C-alpha cells in the first residue's frame, strides 16, 4: 500500500520542483493537537528543526505557485517523535500539499499536520 502511494506521489513531487513553483524560505503549517483540540499555526524555516510538543518538524523544501497562477504550496517534511523508540523516531517523510492535504498525511495518534503556505 505504501509503495503504491509512493509511486502515485512521484508525479506530484516532480510538479512541486518544476519551474512553475517558486522556492520559499519559510513553511506555514497548521498543527492540531487531537487531545486538547487546540489548533496552532507554525512558521518553520527551511533547513531548521522546529520543536512542537513531542514532534520535531524539519522542512527541507517549501515551494509556492507564482502570484499569477492558482495559489498552492508544497513542502517536503521530515517529522520525528521523541516518544518513539530511538530506532523508530521518524513518523513522516515526504511531500505535503496545501490544496490536497489528503494526498500525503501525517498518521499520528496525537497530532495532525498540514501545509498552509510557503513564504
DSSP file (Angstrom, degrees, kcal/mol; ACC not computed):
  #  RESIDUE AA STRUCTURE BP1 BP2  ACC     N-H-->O    O-->H-N    N-H-->O    O-->H-N    TCO  KAPPA ALPHA  PHI   PSI    X-CA   Y-CA   Z-CA
    1    1 A X     >        0   0    0      0, 0.0     4,-2.2     0, 0.0     5,-0.2   0.000 360.0 360.0 360.0 -47.6    0.0    0.0    0.0
    2    2 A X  H  >  +     0   0    0      1,-0.2     4,-2.8     2,-0.2     5,-0.2   0.885 360.0  52.0 -64.9 -37.3    2.7    2.5    1.0
    3    3 A X  H  > S+     0   0    0      2,-0.2     4,-2.5     1,-0.2    -1,-0.2   0.918 109.5  49.2 -64.9 -42.2    4.7    1.6   -2.2
    4    4 A X  H  > S+     0   0    0      2,-0.2     4,-2.0     1,-0.2    -1,-0.2   0.905 112.4  48.3 -62.8 -40.9    1.7    2.2   -4.4
    5    5 A X  H  X S+     0   0    0     -4,-2.2     4,-1.7     2,-0.2    -2,-0.2   0.911 110.6  51.2 -65.3 -42.1    1.1    5.6   -2.6
    6    6 A X  H  X S+     0   0    0     -4,-2.8     4,-0.9     1,-0.2    -2,-0.2   0.907 110.6  48.4 -62.3 -41.2    4.8    6.5   -3.1
    7    7 A X  H  X S+     0   0    0     -4,-2.5     4,-0.5     1,-0.2     3,-0.5   0.874 110.2  51.9 -66.1 -36.0    4.6    5.7   -6.7
    8    8 A X  H  < S+     0   0    0     -4,-2.0     4,-0.4     1,-0.2     3,-0.3   0.813 108.5  52.2 -68.4 -29.3    1.4    7.7   -7.1
    9    9 A X  H  X S+     0   0    0     -4,-1.7     4,-2.6     1,-0.2     5,-0.2   0.633  85.2  86.4 -83.6 -13.9    3.1   10.7   -5.4
   10   10 A X  H  X S+     0   0    0     -4,-0.9     4,-2.2    -3,-0.5    -1,-0.2   0.916  90.1  47.4 -54.9 -47.1    6.2   10.7   -7.7
   11   11 A X  H  X S+     0   0    0     -4,-0.5     4,-2.1    -3,-0.3    -1,-0.2   0.884 111.7  52.3 -62.1 -34.4    4.5   12.9  -10.3
   12   12 A X  H  > S+     0   0    0     -4,-0.4     4,-2.1     2,-0.2    -2,-0.2   0.910 108.8  49.4 -65.4 -42.1    3.3   15.2   -7.5
   13   13 A X  H  X S+     0   0    0     -4,-2.6     4,-0.9     1,-0.2    -2,-0.2   0.892 110.2  51.0 -64.4 -39.3    6.9   15.6   -6.2
   14   14 A X  H >< S+     0   0    0     -4,-2.2     3,-0.6    -5,-0.2     4,-0.4   0.899 109.9  50.1 -64.2 -40.0    8.1   16.3   -9.7
   15   15 A X  H >< S+     0   0    0     -4,-2.1     3,-1.2     1,-0.2    -2,-0.2   0.887 104.3  58.6 -63.7 -38.7    5.5   19.0  -10.1
   16   16 A X  H 3< S+     0   0    0     -4,-2.1    -1,-0.2     1,-0.3    -2,-0.2   0.734 112.4  40.1 -65.3 -21.3    6.5   20.5   -6.8
   17   17 A X  T << S+     0   0    0     -4,-0.9    -1,-0.3    -3,-0.6    -2,-0.2   0.369  91.9 114.3-107.3   3.9   10.0   21.0   -8.1
   18   18 A X  S X  S-     0   0    0     -3,-1.2     3,-1.6    -4,-0.4    -3,-0.1  -0.119  84.9 -97.6 -71.8 173.4    9.1   22.2  -11.6
   19   19 A X  T 3  S+     0   0    0      1,-0.3    -1,-0.1     3,-0.0    -4,-0.1   0.687 117.8  69.8 -66.1 -18.7    9.9   25.6  -13.0
   20   20 A X  T 3  S+     0   0    0     -5,-0.2    46,-0.9    45,-0.0     2,-0.3   0.645  89.4  75.6 -74.1 -13.5    6.3   26.7  -12.2
   21   21 A X  E <  S-A   65   0A   0     -3,-1.6     2,-0.5    44,-0.2    44,-0.2  -0.767  73.0-143.2-103.0 145.5    7.0   26.6   -8.5
   22   22 A X  E     -A   64   0A   0     42,-3.8    42,-2.3    -2,-0.3     2,-0.1  -0.930  19.9-124.1-110.7 122.9    8.9   29.3   -6.6
   23   23 A X  E     -A   63   0A   0     -2,-0.5     2,-0.3    40,-0.2    40,-0.2  -0.404  31.7-169.7 -65.2 139.1   11.2   28.2   -3.7
   24   24 A X        -     0   0    0     38,-3.3    38,-0.4    -2,-0.1     3,-0.1  -0.787  25.0-135.2-125.4 169.0   10.5   29.9   -0.4
   25   25 A X  S    S+     0   0    0     -2,-0.3    21,-2.8     1,-0.2     2,-0.4   0.586  82.5  46.9-105.1 -12.2   12.3   30.0    2.9
   26   26 A X  E     -F   45   0B   0     19,-0.3    93,-3.1    36,-0.1     2,-0.5  -0.995  63.7-150.0-137.0 132.6    9.5   29.5    5.5
   27   27 A X  E     -FG  44 118B   0     17,-2.8    17,-3.0    -2,-0.4     2,-0.6  -0.848  10.1-147.8 -98.0 133.1    6.7   27.0    5.6
   28   28 A X  E     -FG  43 117B   0     89,-3.4    88,-3.1    -2,-0.5    89,-1.6  -0.910  26.9-177.8-100.0 118.6    3.5   28.0    7.3
   29   29 A X  E     -FG  42 115B   0     13,-2.5    13,-3.0    -2,-0.6     2,-0.5  -0.840  23.1-142.1-120.3 151.9    2.0   24.8    8.9
   30   30 A X  E     -FG  41 114B   0     84,-2.8    84,-1.9    -2,-0.3     2,-0.5  -0.967  18.0-166.6-114.5 129.0   -1.2   24.1   10.9
   31   31 A X  E     -FG  40 113B   0      9,-3.1     9,-2.7    -2,-0.5     2,-0.5  -0.959   4.8-162.4-119.1 129.7   -1.0   21.7   13.8
   32   32 A X  E     -FG  39 112B   0     80,-2.7    80,-1.9    -2,-0.5     2,-0.8  -0.957   9.3-152.3-110.9 123.0   -4.0   20.1   15.5
   33   33 A X  E  >> -FG  38 111B   0      5,-2.7     4,-2.0    -2,-0.5     5,-0.8  -0.860   8.7-162.0 -89.5 109.7   -3.5   18.6   19.0
   34   34 A X  T  45S+     0   0    0     76,-3.4    -1,-0.1    -2,-0.8    77,-0.1   0.723  84.4  55.6 -69.3 -21.8   -6.2   15.9   19.0
   35   35 A X  T  45S+     0   0    0     75,-0.4    -1,-0.2     1,-0.1    76,-0.1   0.924 122.9  23.0 -76.4 -45.9   -6.1   15.5   22.8
   36   36 A X  T  45S-     0   0    0      2,-0.1    -2,-0.2    -3,-0.0    -1,-0.1   0.546  97.4-129.6 -97.5  -9.0   -6.7   19.2   23.6
   37   37 A X  T  <5 +     0   0    0     -4,-2.0     2,-0.5     1,-0.2    -3,-0.2   0.756  56.4 151.1  62.3  26.9   -8.4   20.2   20.3
   38   38 A X  E   < -F   33   0B   0     -5,-0.8    -5,-2.7     2,-0.0     2,-0.5  -0.775  32.8-157.9 -92.6 130.7   -6.0   23.1   20.1
   39   39 A X  E     +F   32   0B   0     -2,-0.5     2,-0.3    -7,-0.2    -7,-0.2  -0.912  14.8 179.2-106.7 131.9   -5.1   24.3   16.6
   40   40 A X  E     -F   31   0B   0     -9,-2.7    -9,-3.1    -2,-0.5     2,-0.5  -0.968  23.1-136.3-133.3 151.6   -1.9   26.3   16.2
   41   41 A X  E     -F   30   0B   0     -2,-0.3     2,-0.3   -11,-0.2   -11,-0.2  -0.914  23.6-165.1-106.9 130.2   -0.1   27.9   13.3
   42   42 A X  E     -F   29   0B   0    -13,-3.0   -13,-2.5    -2,-0.5     2,-0.6  -0.861  17.1-150.0-115.3 148.1    3.7   27.4   13.0
   43   43 A X  E     -F   28   0B   0     -2,-0.3     2,-0.6   -15,-0.2   -15,-0.2  -0.963  21.6-173.7-114.1 111.1    6.3   29.1   10.9
   44   44 A X  E     -F   27   0B   0    -17,-3.0   -17,-2.8    -2,-0.6     2,-0.1  -0.918  17.8-136.7-111.7 113.9    9.1   26.6   10.2
   45   45 A X  E >   -F   26   0B   0     -2,-0.6     3,-1.6   -19,-0.2    14,-0.5  -0.405  31.9-101.7 -67.0 142.9   12.2   27.9    8.4
   46   46 A X  B 3  S+b   59   0A   0    -21,-2.8    14,-0.2     1,-0.2    -1,-0.1  -0.440 106.0  18.4 -64.4 133.0   13.5   25.6    5.7
   47   47 A X  T 3  S+     0   0    0     12,-3.7     2,-0.3     1,-0.2    -1,-0.2   0.367 106.6  96.0  89.1  -4.5   16.6   23.6    6.8
   48   48 A X  S <  S-     0   0    0     -3,-1.6    11,-0.8    11,-0.3     2,-0.3  -0.897  73.2-118.6-119.4 149.2   15.9   24.0   10.6
   49   49 A X  E     -C   58   0A   0     -2,-0.3     2,-0.5     9,-0.2     9,-0.2  -0.663  21.9-158.5 -83.5 138.7   14.2   21.8   13.1
   50   50 A X  E     -C   57   0A   0      7,-2.6     7,-3.0    -2,-0.3     2,-0.5  -0.983   8.8-146.2-119.3 123.6   11.1   23.1   14.8
   51   51 A X  E     +C   56   0A   0     -2,-0.5     2,-0.4     5,-0.2     5,-0.2  -0.778  23.5 167.5 -94.6 127.0   10.0   21.5   18.1
   52   52 A X  E >   -C   55   0A   0      3,-2.8     3,-2.5    -2,-0.5     2,-0.1  -0.934  65.2 -51.1-138.4 112.7    6.3   21.2   18.9
   53   53 A X  T 3  S-     0   0    0     -2,-0.4    -1,-0.0     1,-0.3    28,-0.0  -0.409 122.5 -21.4  58.4-127.5    5.3   19.0   21.8
   54   54 A X  T 3  S+     0   0    0     -2,-0.1    28,-2.9    -3,-0.1     2,-0.3   0.457 121.9  95.1 -90.7  -1.7    7.0   15.6   21.2
   55   55 A X  E <   -CD  52  81A   0     -3,-2.5    -3,-2.8    26,-0.2     2,-0.5  -0.670  55.0-161.6 -94.1 144.5    7.4   16.3   17.4
   56   56 A X  E     -CD  51  80A   0     24,-2.5    24,-2.2    -2,-0.3     2,-0.5  -0.994  14.3-163.3-118.5 120.9   10.4   17.7   15.6
   57   57 A X  E     -CD  50  79A   0     -7,-3.0    -7,-2.6    -2,-0.5     2,-0.5  -0.914   6.8-173.7-110.2 123.5    9.5   19.1   12.2
   58   58 A X  E     -CD  49  78A   0     20,-2.5    20,-2.3    -2,-0.5     2,-0.6  -0.970   9.7-157.2-119.6 119.4   12.2   19.7    9.6
   59   59 A X  E     +bD  46  77A   0    -11,-0.8   -12,-3.7   -14,-0.5   -11,-0.3  -0.848  14.0 176.3 -94.3 119.6   11.2   21.4    6.4
   60   60 A X  E    S+     0   0A   0     16,-2.5     2,-0.3    -2,-0.6    -1,-0.1   0.674  70.4   9.7 -97.6 -20.1   13.8   20.6    3.7
   61   61 A X  E     - D   0  76A   0     15,-1.0    15,-2.2     2,-0.0     2,-0.3  -0.973  57.3-174.6-155.9 145.3   11.9   22.4    0.8
   62   62 A X  E     + D   0  75A   0    -38,-0.4   -38,-3.3    -2,-0.3     2,-0.3  -0.950  12.1 179.2-144.8 122.5    9.0   24.7    0.5
   63   63 A X  E     -AD  23  74A   0     11,-3.1    11,-2.6    -2,-0.3     2,-0.3  -0.934   6.0-170.2-127.9 146.1    7.6   25.9   -2.8
   64   64 A X  E     -AD  22  73A   0    -42,-2.3   -42,-3.8    -2,-0.3     9,-0.2  -0.920  29.5-104.2-131.0 158.1    4.7   28.1   -3.8
   65   65 A X  E     -A   21   0A   0      7,-2.0   -44,-0.2    -2,-0.3     7,-0.1  -0.484  46.7 -96.9 -75.3 150.7    3.0   28.9   -7.1
   66   66 A X    >   -     0   0    0    -46,-0.9     3,-1.9    -2,-0.1    -1,-0.1  -0.279  38.4-106.1 -62.3 157.5    3.7   32.3   -8.7
   67   67 A X  T 3  S+     0   0    0      1,-0.3    -1,-0.1    -3,-0.1     4,-0.1   0.743 117.5  59.6 -60.4 -24.7    1.2   35.1   -8.0
   68   68 A X  T 3  S+     0   0    0      2,-0.1    -1,-0.3     3,-0.0     2,-0.2   0.389 101.4  65.8 -87.6   5.5   -0.3   34.9  -11.5
   69   69 A X  S <  S-     0   0    0     -3,-1.9     2,-0.1     1,-0.1     3,-0.1  -0.685 104.8 -67.4-117.9 173.9   -1.3   31.2  -11.1
   70   70 A X        -     0   0    0     -2,-0.2    -5,-0.1     1,-0.1    -1,-0.1  -0.422  65.1-105.8 -60.0 127.8   -3.7   29.3   -8.9
   71   71 A X        +     0   0    0     -2,-0.1     2,-0.3    -4,-0.1    -1,-0.1  -0.323  59.5 140.3 -62.3 135.2   -2.5   29.5   -5.3
   72   72 A X        -     0   0    0     -7,-0.1    -7,-2.0    46,-0.1     2,-0.3  -0.956  28.5-159.5-164.6 160.2   -0.9   26.4   -3.9
   73   73 A X  E     -D   64   0A   0     -2,-0.3    25,-2.9    -9,-0.2    26,-0.4  -0.989   2.8-169.0-145.3 150.4    2.1   25.4   -1.7
   74   74 A X  E     -DE  63  97A   0    -11,-2.6   -11,-3.1    -2,-0.3     2,-0.4  -0.997   4.6-174.2-140.8 144.1    4.1   22.2   -1.2
   75   75 A X  E     -DE  62  96A   0     21,-2.3    21,-2.5    -2,-0.3     2,-0.7  -0.999  23.0-136.7-140.0 140.7    6.6   21.3    1.4
   76   76 A X  E     -DE  61  95A   0    -15,-2.2   -16,-2.5    -2,-0.4   -15,-1.0  -0.883  35.8-171.4 -95.2 118.4    8.9   18.3    1.9
   77   77 A X  E     -DE  59  94A   0     17,-2.9    17,-2.2    -2,-0.7     2,-0.5  -0.857  24.9-163.9-117.2 145.3    8.8   17.5    5.6
   78   78 A X  E     -DE  58  93A   0    -20,-2.3   -20,-2.5    -2,-0.3     2,-0.5  -0.984  20.1-174.6-122.5 116.3   10.7   15.1    7.9
   79   79 A X  E     -DE  57  92A   0     13,-3.0    12,-2.8    -2,-0.5    13,-1.7  -0.946   4.4-179.1-118.7 129.0    8.8   14.6   11.2
   80   80 A X  E     -DE  56  90A   0    -24,-2.2   -24,-2.5    -2,-0.5     2,-0.5  -0.912  17.6-142.8-125.1 156.2   10.1   12.7   14.2
   81   81 A X  E >   -D   55   0A   0      8,-2.7     3,-1.4    -2,-0.3   -26,-0.2  -0.973   3.4-154.3-122.1 121.2    8.5   11.9   17.5
   82   82 A X  T 3  S+     0   0    0    -28,-2.9   -27,-0.1    -2,-0.5    -1,-0.1   0.651  92.0  65.8 -69.8 -15.2   10.7   11.9   20.7
   83   83 A X  T 3  S+     0   0    0    -29,-0.3    -1,-0.3     6,-0.1     2,-0.1   0.582  86.2  89.1 -83.0  -9.3    8.3    9.5   22.4
   84   84 A X  S <  S-     0   0    0     -3,-1.4     5,-0.1     1,-0.1     7,-0.0  -0.430  96.4 -79.8 -83.5 162.4    9.1    6.6   20.0
   85   85 A X    >   -     0   0    0      3,-0.2     3,-2.1     1,-0.1    -1,-0.1  -0.266  48.3-107.7 -58.4 148.8   11.8    4.1   20.4
   86   86 A X  G >  S+     0   0    0      1,-0.3     3,-0.6     2,-0.2    -1,-0.1   0.781 118.0  49.5 -55.4 -32.6   15.2    5.5   19.4
   87   87 A X  G 3  S+     0   0    0      1,-0.2    -1,-0.3     2,-0.1     3,-0.1   0.606 116.2  41.6 -81.8 -10.6   15.4    3.4   16.2
   88   88 A X  G <   +     0   0    0     -3,-2.1    -1,-0.2     1,-0.1    -3,-0.2  -0.222  69.7 124.9-130.9  43.0   11.9    4.4   15.0
   89   89 A X    <   +     0   0    0     -3,-0.6    -8,-2.7    -5,-0.1     2,-0.4   0.790  47.3  93.3 -78.2 -27.5   11.6    8.1   15.7
   90   90 A X  E     +E   80   0A   0    -10,-0.3   -10,-0.3     1,-0.2     3,-0.1  -0.528  42.2 169.5 -71.8 125.2   10.6    9.2   12.2
   91   91 A X  E     +     0   0A   0    -12,-2.8    16,-0.5    -2,-0.4     2,-0.3   0.561  65.2  15.9-111.0 -15.0    6.8    9.3   11.8
   92   92 A X  E     +E   79   0A   0    -13,-1.7   -13,-3.0    14,-0.1    -1,-0.3  -0.961  52.4 169.3-158.4 141.7    6.6   11.1    8.4
   93   93 A X  E     +E   78   0A   0     -2,-0.3     2,-0.3   -15,-0.2   -15,-0.2  -0.852  44.1  62.9-152.7 116.7    8.8   11.9    5.5
   94   94 A X  E    S-E   77   0A   0    -17,-2.2   -17,-2.9    -2,-0.3     2,-0.3  -0.968  78.9 -43.0 160.7-174.4    7.5   13.2    2.2
   95   95 A X  E     -E   76   0A   0     -2,-0.3     2,-0.4   -19,-0.2   -19,-0.2  -0.634  40.9-167.3 -84.9 138.6    5.7   16.0    0.3
   96   96 A X  E     -E   75   0A   0    -21,-2.5   -21,-2.3    -2,-0.3     2,-0.4  -0.972   8.3-151.6-121.9 143.9    2.6   17.7    1.7
   97   97 A X  E >   -E   74   0A   0      3,-0.5     3,-0.5    -2,-0.4   -23,-0.2  -0.950  12.8-145.6-120.6 133.8    0.4   19.9   -0.5
   98   98 A X  G >  S+     0   0    0    -25,-2.9     3,-0.5    -2,-0.4    -1,-0.1   0.910 102.5  43.2 -62.1 -44.1   -1.8   22.8    0.7
   99   99 A X  G 3  S+     0   0    0    -26,-0.4    -1,-0.2     1,-0.3     3,-0.1   0.546 123.5  36.9 -83.0  -6.5   -4.5   22.2   -1.8
  100  100 A X  G X>  +     0   0    0     -3,-0.5     3,-1.6     1,-0.1     4,-0.6  -0.472  63.2 159.5-140.8  66.3   -4.5   18.4   -1.4
  101  101 A X  T <4 S+     0   0    0     -3,-0.5     3,-0.3     1,-0.3    -1,-0.1   0.760  73.5  60.5 -64.8 -23.4   -3.9   17.6    2.3
  102  102 A X  T 34 S+     0   0    0      1,-0.2    -1,-0.3    -3,-0.1     3,-0.3   0.606  88.0  73.8 -79.5 -10.5   -5.4   14.1    1.9
  103  103 A X  T <4 S+     0   0    0     -3,-1.6     2,-0.4     1,-0.3    -1,-0.2   0.909 115.2   9.8 -69.1 -42.0   -2.8   13.0   -0.7
  104  104 A X  S  < S+     0   0    0     -4,-0.6     2,-0.3    -3,-0.3    -1,-0.3  -0.927  83.2 173.4-143.8 111.9    0.0   12.7    1.8
  105  105 A X        -     0   0    0     -2,-0.4     2,-0.5    -3,-0.3     9,-0.1  -0.853  36.9-112.7-125.7 154.1   -0.7   12.9    5.6
  106  106 A X        -     0   0    0      7,-0.5     2,-0.8    -2,-0.3     7,-0.2  -0.748  28.4-153.3 -77.9 124.0    1.0   12.5    8.9
  107  107 A X        +     0   0    0     -2,-0.5     2,-0.3   -16,-0.5     5,-0.1  -0.870  36.7 144.1-102.8 101.7   -0.5    9.5   10.6
  108  108 A X        -     0   0    0     -2,-0.8    -2,-0.0     3,-0.5   -17,-0.0  -0.993  52.9-133.7-141.1 141.9   -0.1   10.2   14.3
  109  109 A X  S    S+     0   0    0     -2,-0.3    -1,-0.1     1,-0.2     3,-0.1   0.749 105.1  25.6 -69.5 -22.6   -2.3    9.4   17.4
  110  110 A X  S    S+     0   0    0      1,-0.2   -76,-3.4   -76,-0.1   -75,-0.4   0.773 117.1  49.2-109.7 -35.8   -1.9   12.9   18.9
  111  111 A X  E     -G   33   0B   0    -78,-0.2    -3,-0.5   -77,-0.1     2,-0.4  -0.844  48.2-165.4-119.2 145.4   -1.2   15.3   16.1
  112  112 A X  E     -G   32   0B   0    -80,-1.9   -80,-2.7    -2,-0.3     2,-0.4  -0.960  19.5-170.7-115.3 142.9   -2.5   16.3   12.6
  113  113 A X  E     +G   31   0B   0     -2,-0.4    -7,-0.5    -7,-0.2     2,-0.3  -0.996   9.2 169.3-137.5 138.6   -0.3   18.4   10.5
  114  114 A X  E     -G   30   0B   0    -84,-1.9   -84,-2.8    -2,-0.4     2,-0.4  -0.993  33.9-113.0-148.0 155.0   -0.9   20.2    7.2
  115  115 A X  E     +G   29   0B   0     -2,-0.3   -86,-0.2   -86,-0.2   -42,-0.1  -0.714  28.4 174.0 -86.1 132.7    0.8   22.8    5.0
  116  116 A X  E     -     0   0B   0    -88,-3.1     2,-0.3     1,-0.4   -87,-0.2   0.801  60.7 -30.7-101.4 -48.1   -1.0   26.1    4.7
  117  117 A X  E     -G   28   0B   0    -89,-1.6   -89,-3.4   -53,-0.0    -1,-0.4  -0.975  46.2-124.2-163.4 167.1    1.5   28.2    2.7
  118  118 A X  E      G   27   0B   0     -2,-0.3   -91,-0.2   -91,-0.2   -46,-0.1  -0.997 360.0 360.0-123.6 131.4    5.2   28.9    1.8
  119  119 A X              0   0    0    -93,-3.1   -92,-0.2    -2,-0.4    -1,-0.1   0.343 360.0 360.0-128.8 360.0    6.5   32.4    2.3
